[in-house]
Amino acid sequence: MLIVDDNESFLEIVRDLLEQEGLHVVGMATSDADAVRLFASLQPDVVLVDIFLGEESGLQLARRLVEDGLGKRATVILISTHAEADLGDLIAASPAAGFLPKTELSANAIREVVAASGHPDR
């Protein structure tokens, strides 16, 4: 799994939480450019992408990862501190497999989105 968020403290906390719950985090990125580079080199099965990446757009990054593929099919999941109801139109227009509020991130929630996406269990 690759986690993309502009908040380094959040990245550390979520990595620790998800690894304690049995998921393997292969990389973390704080920018669009870092995410694309790590995605290409690490080829993760799952990518968590913050919708609001500071000055950058997590939605554009998600679109790039899904549509370009960069040689590897992965489940891209959008995350945010904002509620899904506040972002419904943006999420619906995205090619990402799903959305999880940051407050609800867990290994089980991620596995549910992956299973619903039709990708093999990872």
C-alpha positions, 0 to 999 in steps of 0.5 A: 500500500502507498499512502499519499497525504501532505501531512507527514504526521498523519502519514506516520500515524496511519502507517503505524495503525494499518501495519498493526492491523496487518496491512503492509505499507510500502511507501508514503508520499507528500506530493503528486510527483513523489506519489507518481514516482513511488507508484511506478517503482513500488507498484502497490496494490492499494493507494490511499490518496488525500483529496486535498494535497495542499496546493495539489489535487488528490483527485487529479492524482487519482485520475492519473494513477487509474487512467494511466495505470503506469503499468500496474493496476491498483485500487485507488481509494480517496481519503479526506477529513471532510465528510463524504456528503460534502464531497459527493459530486467530486467523489462520484466523478473520480475514477477511484474505487471508493472513499474513506473518511480519515476518521474511519481508516482501518484495515477492514474498511480498506479491505471492504473497498478493495473487495467491492472494487472487484480487484482480487483480495490483496 
